[in-house]
Amino acid sequence: MSLASAFTLSRLSADLTYDLSRAPEVPEEISVQCAISRGKMMVLLESPRVDTVPEKYVFAQVETLIRHRLEIDGLPVEAEHLGANGEPIAIKVYLKQTMMPKPSAVHRFNWLLQDSSGPVVLDDAGLSDQLYEPLLTQQPEVAPEGLFGDSDDEATGDLSEEEFLSGENFLSQEELPLDEDFQSVDEATQGTQTDELLDLDGLYEQAPVDEIGEPVFVEEDDWEEEVSEQRPRLSLGLVAAGVGVAAVFGALGYGLSRPCVIGGCDRIQQAQSLGDAALISLREEPTPQTVLAMSDQLNTAVKTLKPIPPWSRHHAQAQDLLANYQGEADLLNAVAAAQKNALIAANESQNPPHPIARWEGIANRWRDTIGQLEEIPAGSPIHEAFVAPKLREYRSNLATIEGRILAEQSAEENLNQAQLTAALAKDQAEIANTLSAWKTALTSWDKAVKQLKQIPNGTMPYGETRKLLPKYEKDLAEVRTRYQQEQAADQFYSEAVRYAATARQYESDGQWTLAMLGWRDAITQIKGVPSGTSRYADSQNLLKTYEPALNKAQENLRLAIRFDKAKENFGRICKPTFCQFGLKGGSVQFKLAKNYDALIDFSITDPNNRSSSVPASDQMIREVNQLLQEVINIGKRTQLPIELYGSDGGFIARFSPELEGYVKTVVVK
């Protein structure tokens, strides 16, 4: 084994220990040791408390990390003879509690160098999704009782599993030689090749590392202090010499362990294959899936080339490729970020409706996405084929979302206005006592319902609208019914008043038939006023006057009919020279000429009450006596009251059919 080995089992152990320390859920106190024996690689995981170690998780981590290290750095020099004939290399991982002789669980897997298609890209936790996820489904083996009796543990002179697990292949502090055992540094470093490797590997493992697991070379004085603290029984001279040798070979080992330092460089071919294929695909109208895939492909190519150090003879070629791929990778990373942002915005838009605040957040995300794409140079290969169409699509999406925001704002405003209008309508209906007041309440309810119906489906207020609309429509129907009742009441009342006015006009004209019909229609209309309406009380007051008026009109009609039948007789006895007659106010009225009126008044006055005689001719006396007797005869026959008036219109007397005589008392009608 060469002292300047590029990659050793000790280095692999240190790398695995560091990588595991960064993985979540893995206890920090797990240590890793590696060995080669009987054609397989053995990896020992030791922890002071195995019961706190998640076995499936740790085994999945370790397998992923080992595959990654082997694919990047190749086999350790101690294992270069393995897989020489193309067969898979068996790898066994043991989990054991410190100071216990046997492991608690075992994990086995095979590794074949030829099957590797390229370096596995790990995330910050050291995981690769393509390897790690399936491993979590595997159940760890429980260590069998006959673990140390396997056929591959026959005495061949190699390190046995039992020796490996017991730690006999590693020097403890007690086994290190004392100062007096060494004569000089040269003598201490002489011996077999294997002894040197064990010592150097042990010293190399003690070297400090930085945060990514790389050795940190310090000044010799610092090393002396650190080594003297860890191994107090070693002589200072021996420690200084050992540290110097370790530093030289550690630095040399680190430099040689970098990719593409020794021999060929598969990384360049792998990166070039990935990068060129990605660039070709991007020039052929790529789909969003292609852009994302090619972004990953270019990033993988960049990550594959970056580890090639400046002292590699392939460094210049790697840098040329990096210059070609990095810019495109950065553009694709920006596009991929925009695509992911767009996907989030699209997912957040699903299952509407959403509150305005959420729509505004989605709109801002689309604006951010558009801004990301607008930063892609117009001359880039993917701009015309991919970025420009996506910009049009995303701007259309943004316009749609902005329309959603306006719809939500309008819907919310309509809901608020509808609720305010409904509250106003309710107050108006509670105090309404006229037709105009009910019309105002009806208008308000109708407006509230229309405002609710303007809220479209698919908006947040729509759900509240579905609850409020049936109630508002019910209230609207009730107010509309009441308004219609008030409207009918007002119409009936107005018609009744109009018919009554017409009836009075007919009465004044003595048209008692028409007057009676008018009063009858007025009463019919007034009875049509619905109970409970604002016109009902007034209609009942009118009814108290309309019904007596109808009765009077009917009575006057009966008198008029009898008058018509006696009209010829009245004309016969009431000569135009001294008398005029007519039906008025329900009575037949005789208006006497001058001098005749005084004579008639004298004639029907009680003789005891006569003041003086009235001068008159015999003919006048005969005509007056005949008139008075004919009035009595016709009045008895027709049962018509007949009133006598003087030439000046003054009342003289009234013939009453009931008394069958004249009465000088004025009858109040």
VOGU-3710 file (C-alpha; in Angstrom, 3 decimals, decimal comma):
1> mslasaftls> 0,000/0,000/0,000  1,356/3,404/-0,992  1,839/6,083/1,644  0,568/8,726/-0,849  -2,710/6,961/-1,576  -5,335/9,208/-3,137  -8,321/7,659/-1,362  -8,074/5,347/1,613  -10,462/3,513/3,917  -9,526/5,973/6,654
11> rlsadltydl> -10,509/8,846/4,395  -13,791/7,100/3,557  -14,451/6,571/7,276  -13,805/10,239/8,030  -16,006/11,394/5,129  -18,875/9,109/6,193  -18,608/10,249/9,812  -18,779/13,879/8,751  -21,614/13,356/6,236  -23,660/11,478/8,832
21> srapevpeei> -23,158/14,284/11,345  -24,882/16,673/8,941  -27,884/14,420/8,296  -31,053/15,189/10,303  -32,304/12,599/12,825  -28,873/10,971/13,058  -27,255/11,125/16,531  -23,986/13,054/16,496  -22,137/10,400/18,490  -22,187/7,780/15,681
31> svqcaisrgk> -18,664/6,856/14,543  -17,738/5,024/11,323  -14,918/2,549/10,599  -14,281/0,757/7,276  -12,289/-2,371/6,391  -11,801/-4,812/3,489  -11,897/-8,555/4,097  -12,575/-11,705/2,071  -13,795/-9,877/-1,045  -16,223/-7,511/0,651
41> mmvllesprv> -16,223/-4,071/2,249  -17,297/-3,811/5,889  -18,600/-0,607/7,466  -19,105/-0,409/11,241  -21,429/2,185/12,807  -20,979/2,532/16,564  -23,143/4,529/18,970  -23,223/4,682/22,792  -27,025/4,289/22,633  -28,241/2,154/19,751
51> dtvpekyvfa> -31,834/2,345/20,978  -31,974/6,034/19,947  -30,722/5,390/16,402  -33,405/5,197/13,640  -32,058/2,105/11,876  -33,888/2,366/8,535  -33,076/6,046/8,233  -29,371/5,603/9,101  -28,869/2,589/6,808  -30,548/4,489/3,951
61> qvetlirhrl> -28,260/7,444/4,612  -25,122/5,327/4,754  -25,872/3,389/1,552  -26,618/6,642/-0,306  -23,435/8,290/1,004  -21,212/5,259/0,226  -22,509/5,059/-3,326  -21,921/8,775/-3,727  -18,344/8,621/-2,395  -17,437/5,589/-4,488
71> eidglpveae> -18,878/7,073/-7,675  -17,037/10,368/-7,108  -13,693/9,106/-5,801  -13,629/5,484/-6,892  -12,613/2,568/-4,697  -10,159/3,128/-1,816  -6,695/1,880/-2,652  -7,142/-1,001/-0,182  -10,113/-2,220/-2,280  -8,736/-1,736/-5,789
81> hlgangepia> -8,539/-5,515/-6,280  -12,271/-5,896/-5,660  -14,572/-6,098/-8,678  -11,643/-6,605/-11,007  -13,519/-9,260/-12,942  -16,638/-7,061/-13,271  -18,568/-8,704/-10,442  -20,566/-6,594/-7,938  -18,775/-5,690/-4,714  -20,576/-6,822/-1,570
91> ikvylkqtmm> -20,881/-4,164/1,121  -22,095/-4,952/4,651  -23,023/-2,224/7,127  -23,194/-3,061/10,853  -24,895/-1,070/13,588  -23,411/-1,832/17,020  -23,519/-0,368/20,477  -20,153/0,675/21,834  -18,429/-1,991/23,977  -20,885/-4,672/22,812
101> pkpsavhrfn> -19,421/-7,705/20,985  -22,161/-8,141/18,412  -24,096/-5,750/16,135  -27,837/-5,171/16,613  -28,651/-4,912/12,895  -27,039/-5,485/9,503  -27,647/-3,946/6,087  -26,277/-5,465/2,842  -26,076/-4,126/-0,685  -23,916/-4,504/-3,814
111> wllqdssgpv> -22,079/-1,871/-5,797  -20,944/-2,170/-9,385  -18,750/0,537/-10,828  -19,781/-0,152/-14,407  -23,440/0,492/-13,626  -22,799/4,081/-12,564  -24,225/6,521/-15,131  -22,709/9,578/-13,529  -22,189/11,229/-10,191  -25,146/11,261/-7,853
121> vlddaglsdq> -26,150/14,785/-6,894  -26,867/15,133/-3,181  -28,748/17,834/-1,413  -27,534/19,743/1,658  -28,404/16,823/3,924  -26,327/14,409/1,815  -29,351/12,717/0,237  -30,217/11,781/-3,301  -33,947/11,365/-3,900  -33,425/8,734/-6,571
131> lyeplltqqp> -31,482/6,508/-4,152  -32,712/7,510/-0,729  -36,494/7,199/-1,018  -36,558/3,492/-2,041  -34,089/2,587/0,721  -36,452/3,751/3,437  -38,835/0,935/2,521  -36,206/-1,753/3,272  -36,229/-3,447/6,665  -32,807/-3,806/8,395
141> evapeglfgd> -31,588/-7,349/9,142  -31,453/-8,516/12,712  -27,934/-9,830/13,312  -28,122/-13,676/13,287  -26,701/-15,785/16,094  -24,227/-17,417/13,710  -22,970/-14,148/12,361  -19,316/-15,055/12,895  -19,662/-18,522/11,513  -20,451/-17,521/7,936
151> sddeatgdls> -18,661/-19,361/5,203  -16,860/-16,200/4,158  -15,127/-16,041/7,578  -12,896/-19,043/7,077  -9,329/-18,675/8,282  -7,687/-17,093/5,306  -5,317/-14,810/7,112  -7,518/-11,756/6,436  -9,291/-9,674/9,041  -12,349/-11,544/10,261
161> eeeflsgenf> -15,725/-9,969/10,956  -15,322/-10,730/14,656  -11,971/-8,979/14,749  -13,373/-6,024/12,789  -16,383/-5,655/15,041  -14,296/-5,995/18,198  -12,009/-3,167/17,034  -8,833/-5,334/17,126  -7,633/-3,876/13,837  -7,436/-0,344/15,327
171> lsqeelplde> -4,695/0,769/17,740  -5,953/2,049/21,049  -4,079/4,569/23,194  -2,975/1,799/25,525  -1,368/-0,051/22,605  0,682/2,914/21,450  4,438/2,480/22,306  5,944/4,480/25,178  8,782/6,977/24,740  11,435/4,446/25,647
181> dfqsvdeatq> 10,247/2,105/22,898  11,521/4,497/20,229  15,141/5,277/19,491  14,445/7,925/16,828  11,834/9,099/14,367  13,452/7,045/11,623  13,349/3,921/13,739  9,721/4,622/14,662  8,698/4,852/11,009  10,599/1,725/9,935
191> gtqtdelldl> 8,831/-1,612/9,657  6,290/-3,269/7,494  4,203/-1,476/4,969  1,047/-2,389/6,874  2,346/-0,940/10,125  3,123/2,348/8,442  -0,322/2,527/6,943  -2,003/1,863/10,243  0,050/4,544/11,965  -0,343/7,090/9,188
201> dglyeqapvd> -4,035/6,412/8,808  -4,449/6,823/12,512  -2,574/10,135/12,426  -4,520/11,265/9,368  -7,783/10,609/11,122  -6,763/12,945/13,919  -6,268/15,898/11,525  -8,841/18,677/11,961  -11,441/19,189/9,198  -13,437/22,193/8,055
211> eigepvfvee> -17,244/22,441/7,715  -17,315/20,416/4,476  -15,092/17,624/5,825  -11,819/18,686/4,212  -8,590/18,589/6,255  -7,358/21,862/7,649  -3,574/22,018/7,687  -2,270/23,961/10,657  1,112/25,059/11,812  3,424/22,455/13,236
221> ddweeevseq> 3,344/24,068/16,686  -0,431/23,739/16,792  -0,213/20,098/15,802  2,353/19,484/18,528  0,027/20,962/21,121  -3,021/18,997/19,929  -1,163/15,687/19,618  0,536/16,143/22,985  -2,873/16,595/24,610  -4,278/13,465/22,989
231> rprlslglva> -1,225/11,212/23,527  0,629/12,479/26,575  2,930/9,463/26,739  4,556/10,077/23,330  7,838/11,947/23,277  7,732/15,449/21,824  10,277/14,642/19,180  8,428/11,592/17,999  5,130/13,480/17,936  6,634/16,347/15,937
241> agvgvaavfg> 8,139/13,957/13,428  4,939/12,003/13,129  2,893/15,122/12,700  5,206/16,418/10,028  4,965/13,186/8,086  1,170/13,169/8,536  0,874/16,760/7,319  2,957/16,064/4,238  1,146/12,912/3,320  -2,227/14,386/4,336
251> algyglsrpc> -1,769/17,325/2,013  -0,493/15,081/-0,705  -3,389/12,692/-0,146  -5,924/15,510/-0,256  -4,469/16,904/-3,469  -4,438/13,504/-5,128  -7,950/12,686/-3,854  -9,537/15,493/-5,920  -11,333/14,430/-9,135  -9,476/14,134/-12,414
261> viggcdriqq> -6,004/14,540/-10,839  -4,696/11,080/-11,701  -5,397/9,369/-15,004  -8,318/10,251/-17,267  -11,367/12,343/-16,464  -14,758/10,736/-16,999  -16,362/13,791/-15,497  -15,661/15,866/-18,595  -17,316/13,317/-20,884  -20,271/12,953/-18,512
271> aqslgdaali> -20,745/16,725/-18,118  -20,318/17,363/-21,834  -22,831/14,665/-22,689  -25,378/16,151/-20,291  -24,720/19,793/-21,169  -24,649/19,477/-24,973  -27,790/17,343/-24,984  -29,548/19,953/-22,843  -28,532/22,825/-25,134  -29,773/20,949/-28,194
281> slreeptpqt> -33,120/20,182/-26,545  -33,571/23,829/-25,579  -33,352/24,942/-29,204  -36,236/22,674/-30,304  -39,290/24,500/-28,884  -39,019/23,007/-25,420  -42,014/22,256/-23,239  -42,109/23,384/-19,593  -41,194/19,849/-18,564  -38,250/19,890/-20,942
291> vlamsdqlnt> -37,021/23,219/-19,563  -37,121/21,913/-16,008  -35,429/18,666/-16,998  -32,728/20,455/-18,992  -32,216/22,865/-16,096  -31,488/19,912/-13,832  -29,275/18,395/-16,516  -27,182/21,550/-16,942  -26,923/22,017/-13,177  -25,686/18,446/-12,910
301> avktlkpipp> -23,110/19,133/-15,613  -21,938/22,253/-13,773  -21,709/20,415/-10,446  -19,782/17,615/-12,128  -17,174/20,031/-13,536  -16,713/22,362/-10,573  -14,796/19,912/-8,293  -11,990/19,510/-10,875  -9,103/21,373/-9,155  -6,704/23,840/-10,781
311> wsrhhaqaqd> -3,799/21,379/-10,492  -5,641/18,882/-12,724  -4,475/18,814/-16,332  -8,183/18,733/-17,275  -8,945/21,969/-15,445  -8,744/24,259/-18,512  -11,128/22,087/-20,519  -13,503/21,947/-17,550  -13,467/25,736/-17,243  -14,268/26,164/-20,944
321> llanyqgead> -17,258/23,867/-20,580  -18,279/25,620/-17,394  -18,253/28,982/-19,164  -20,565/27,503/-21,803  -22,935/25,759/-19,417  -23,027/28,091/-16,422  -24,701/31,000/-18,219  -27,361/28,784/-19,745  -27,816/27,029/-16,417  -28,345/30,381/-14,686
331> llnavaaaqk> -30,971/31,348/-17,264  -32,701/28,004/-16,918  -32,548/28,249/-13,160  -34,332/31,601/-13,425  -36,888/30,062/-15,785  -37,288/27,059/-13,491  -37,807/29,374/-10,531  -40,434/31,267/-12,532  -42,078/27,962/-13,506  -42,212/26,864/-9,887
341> naliaanesq> -43,659/30,235/-8,926  -46,232/29,905/-11,701  -47,139/26,413/-10,532  -47,654/27,692/-6,987  -49,829/30,537/-8,311  -51,853/28,109/-10,414  -52,318/25,732/-7,476  -53,322/28,575/-5,175  -55,968/29,576/-7,721  -57,648/26,180/-7,582
351> npphpiarwe> -61,003/25,568/-5,911  -62,321/29,141/-5,897  -63,812/31,247/-4,486  -61,088/32,830/-2,395  -60,935/35,997/-0,276  -59,689/39,187/-1,929  -56,465/39,045/0,075  -55,658/35,606/-1,362  -56,431/36,697/-4,930  -54,178/39,721/-4,428
361> gianrwrdti> -51,410/37,414/-3,199  -51,858/35,222/-6,287  -51,776/38,306/-8,518  -48,538/39,429/-6,873  -47,073/35,970/-7,424  -47,962/36,178/-11,140  -46,375/39,635/-11,276  -43,217/38,250/-9,669  -43,210/35,371/-12,151  -43,622/37,746/-15,095
371> gqleeipags> -40,826/39,910/-13,692  -38,538/36,866/-13,468  -39,169/35,964/-17,108  -38,801/39,559/-18,285  -35,218/39,480/-17,010  -34,351/36,707/-19,502  -32,501/38,383/-22,416  -34,489/38,497/-25,638  -31,538/37,030/-27,558  -31,236/33,869/-25,434
381> piheafvapk> -32,021/30,547/-27,184  -35,083/29,862/-25,035  -36,642/33,328/-25,199  -38,502/33,083/-28,492  -39,420/29,416/-28,152  -40,366/29,369/-24,488  -40,122/32,634/-22,536  -42,144/34,832/-24,924  -45,155/32,436/-25,112  -45,039/31,978/-21,352
391> lreyrsnlat> -45,004/35,741/-20,830  -48,164/36,051/-22,937  -49,766/33,193/-21,046  -48,811/34,539/-17,619  -49,951/38,065/-18,444  -53,286/36,607/-19,510  -53,422/34,699/-16,228  -52,648/37,898/-14,328  -55,457/39,712/-16,158  -57,828/36,882/-15,215
401> iegrilaeqs> -56,819/37,101/-11,562  -57,198/40,884/-11,598  -60,676/40,327/-13,027  -61,336/37,969/-10,123  -60,266/40,662/-7,684  -62,612/43,199/-9,296  -65,445/40,649/-9,248  -64,849/39,932/-5,560  -64,698/43,631/-4,751  -67,911/44,297/-6,691
411> aeenlnqaql> -69,625/41,306/-5,075  -68,577/42,421/-1,611  -69,787/45,956/-2,281  -73,140/44,680/-3,604  -73,574/42,479/-0,540  -72,859/45,373/1,817  -75,188/47,698/-0,090  -77,928/45,050/-0,198  -77,739/44,584/3,568  -77,887/48,337/4,181
421> taalakdqae> -80,799/48,752/1,761  -82,663/45,840/3,373  -82,243/47,376/6,820  -83,641/50,682/5,501  -86,559/48,908/3,798  -87,425/47,100/7,026  -87,555/50,393/8,949  -89,668/52,021/6,230  -92,186/49,156/6,258  -92,532/49,315/10,033
431> iantlsawkt> -93,662/52,968/10,023  -95,526/53,055/6,672  -99,142/54,342/6,987  -99,824/55,688/3,514  -99,710/54,348/0,000  -96,653/56,450/-0,833  -94,828/55,191/2,268  -95,493/51,575/1,318  -94,302/52,318/-2,203  -91,026/53,650/-0,780
441> altswdkavk> -90,542/50,473/1,317  -91,349/48,308/-1,733  -88,784/50,167/-3,834  -86,105/49,631/-1,171  -86,776/45,890/-0,845  -86,787/45,489/-4,618  -83,430/47,280/-4,809  -81,939/45,050/-2,060  -82,997/41,883/-3,908  -81,568/43,150/-7,214
451> qlkqipngtm> -78,259/43,981/-5,530  -78,031/40,424/-4,179  -78,833/38,944/-7,600  -75,942/40,904/-9,118  -73,466/38,882/-7,007  -72,129/36,180/-9,369  -71,536/32,554/-8,536  -67,871/31,801/-7,847  -67,311/34,747/-5,498  -66,917/34,652/-1,727
461> pygetrkllp> -70,114/36,674/-0,986  -72,168/34,284/-3,148  -72,561/31,816/-0,285  -73,942/34,542/1,989  -76,143/35,674/-0,888  -77,733/32,214/-1,141  -78,699/32,483/2,526  -80,024/36,056/2,393  -81,848/35,967/-0,957  -84,787/33,713/0,113
471> kyekdlaevr> -85,424/35,899/3,166  -85,186/39,132/1,198  -87,506/37,773/-1,502  -90,026/36,750/1,170  -89,930/40,218/2,729  -90,224/41,764/-0,725  -93,295/39,628/-1,498  -94,950/40,601/1,785  -94,350/44,318/1,202  -95,509/44,010/-2,413
481> tryqqeqaad> -98,721/42,345/-1,248  -99,286/45,055/1,321  -98,558/47,748/-1,234  -101,048/46,172/-3,643  -103,639/46,132/-0,853  -102,942/49,767/-0,086  -103,104/50,550/-3,763  -106,484/48,827/-4,067  -107,737/50,536/-0,903  -106,715/53,910/-2,211
491> qfyseavrya> -108,403/53,192/-5,525  -111,648/52,002/-3,888  -111,659/55,039/-1,618  -111,068/57,455/-4,468  -113,827/55,865/-6,579  -116,264/56,017/-3,670  -115,600/59,726/-3,175  -116,059/60,315/-6,913  -119,397/58,410/-7,038  -120,661/60,292/-3,982
501> atarqyesdg> -119,862/63,648/-5,600  -121,747/62,610/-8,730  -124,747/61,478/-6,634  -124,897/64,833/-4,910  -124,874/66,581/-8,282  -127,780/64,405/-9,457  -129,657/65,224/-6,232  -129,235/68,938/-6,865  -130,649/68,414/-10,343  -133,549/66,386/-8,933
511> qwtlamlgwr> -132,403/63,265/-10,836  -133,159/60,911/-8,022  -132,727/57,718/-9,979  -129,185/58,659/-10,972  -128,515/59,986/-7,490  -129,626/56,696/-5,966  -127,381/54,712/-8,358  -124,466/57,038/-7,563  -124,833/56,517/-3,825  -125,152/52,793/-4,331
521> daitqikgvp> -121,877/52,679/-6,351  -120,157/54,868/-3,761  -121,124/52,446/-0,987  -119,946/49,439/-3,074  -116,541/51,044/-3,591  -116,134/52,070/0,024  -116,873/48,520/1,161  -114,051/47,289/-1,115  -111,393/49,003/1,011  -109,432/46,073/2,641
531> sgtsryadsq> -109,386/45,866/6,397  -106,050/46,802/7,956  -105,101/49,280/5,253  -104,395/52,921/5,930  -107,678/53,928/4,150  -109,901/51,566/6,114  -110,726/53,891/9,031  -111,567/56,770/6,673  -113,720/54,483/4,548  -115,793/53,454/7,574
541> nllktyepal> -116,459/57,116/8,398  -117,627/57,778/4,857  -119,869/54,733/4,967  -121,775/56,294/7,884  -122,772/59,222/5,637  -123,176/57,346/2,359  -125,780/54,869/3,610  -128,220/57,587/4,915  -127,677/59,487/1,676  -128,652/56,395/-0,278
551> nkaqenlrla> -131,787/55,955/1,830  -132,733/59,575/1,270  -132,149/59,283/-2,452  -134,335/56,182/-2,580  -137,108/58,006/-0,687  -136,842/61,020/-2,960  -137,068/58,724/-5,923  -140,299/57,258/-4,624  -141,697/60,795/-4,093  -140,622/61,775/-7,594
561> irfdkakenf> -142,456/58,832/-9,042  -145,643/59,767/-7,187  -145,175/63,417/-8,187  -144,953/62,440/-11,825  -148,236/60,608/-11,509  -149,942/63,689/-9,906  -148,209/66,239/-12,040  -151,197/66,700/-14,372  -153,510/67,352/-11,441  -151,087/69,884/-9,958
571> grickptfcq> -151,004/71,668/-13,261  -154,736/71,810/-13,371  -155,166/73,463/-9,965  -152,086/75,690/-10,062  -152,867/78,175/-12,824  -149,936/80,148/-14,199  -151,675/83,393/-13,340  -151,302/82,949/-9,627  -149,284/79,733/-9,002  -146,135/77,776/-9,973
581> fglkggsvqf> -145,259/74,274/-8,708  -142,441/71,741/-8,709  -140,767/68,874/-6,704  -137,831/69,988/-4,610  -136,176/68,595/-1,489  -138,652/65,722/-1,279  -141,671/68,002/-1,258  -144,053/69,512/-3,850  -143,572/73,240/-3,633  -146,197/75,798/-4,685
591> klaknydali> -145,024/79,356/-5,194  -148,018/81,747/-5,061  -148,355/85,068/-6,843  -148,490/88,326/-4,953  -151,762/89,023/-3,108  -152,741/85,370/-3,484  -150,080/84,426/-0,986  -151,450/86,799/1,649  -154,991/85,632/1,066  -154,006/81,950/1,451
601> dfsitdpnnr> -152,028/82,721/4,576  -155,088/84,542/5,978  -157,405/81,681/5,041  -155,435/78,879/6,806  -154,698/80,937/9,899  -156,735/80,248/12,990  -159,470/82,961/13,156  -158,459/83,748/16,707  -154,976/84,613/15,504  -155,868/86,738/12,485
611> sssvpasdqm> -154,678/90,289/12,850  -156,779/91,983/10,166  -158,628/91,148/7,011  -157,019/90,942/3,591  -158,693/92,819/0,722  -159,611/90,426/-2,095  -162,175/89,993/-4,811  -164,735/87,288/-4,750  -163,020/85,492/-7,640  -159,675/85,475/-5,807
621> irevnqllqe> -161,353/84,044/-2,769  -162,967/81,276/-4,873  -159,667/80,422/-6,605  -157,792/80,302/-3,291  -160,387/78,112/-1,600  -160,438/75,749/-4,590  -156,598/75,536/-4,563  -156,439/74,759/-0,870  -159,091/72,026/-1,209  -157,411/70,442/-4,287
631> vinigkrtql> -154,049/70,394/-2,456  -155,674/68,465/0,369  -157,348/66,021/-2,040  -154,199/65,366/-4,140  -151,992/65,214/-1,036  -154,175/62,590/0,565  -154,279/60,563/-2,639  -150,556/60,703/-3,451  -149,264/60,955/0,136  -147,039/63,795/-1,038
641> pielygsdgg> -146,108/66,622/1,287  -147,053/69,947/-0,356  -145,469/73,205/0,770  -146,845/76,689/0,069  -144,459/79,627/-0,401  -145,130/83,338/-0,928  -144,033/85,385/-3,880  -141,010/86,473/-1,880  -140,103/82,827/-1,204  -141,179/82,868/2,382
651> fiarfspele> -142,732/79,735/3,879  -146,496/79,914/4,437  -147,692/76,417/5,287  -147,214/72,715/4,598  -149,811/70,067/3,946  -148,927/66,913/5,854  -150,498/63,691/4,554  -150,052/62,125/7,965  -152,098/64,935/9,650  -154,405/65,505/6,661
661> gyvktvvvk> -154,099/69,217/7,227  -151,967/72,298/6,939  -149,126/73,009/9,347  -147,570/76,434/9,536  -144,455/75,155/11,352  -141,315/75,020/9,257  -140,032/71,439/8,836  -136,279/71,140/9,236  -134,922/68,762/6,638
//
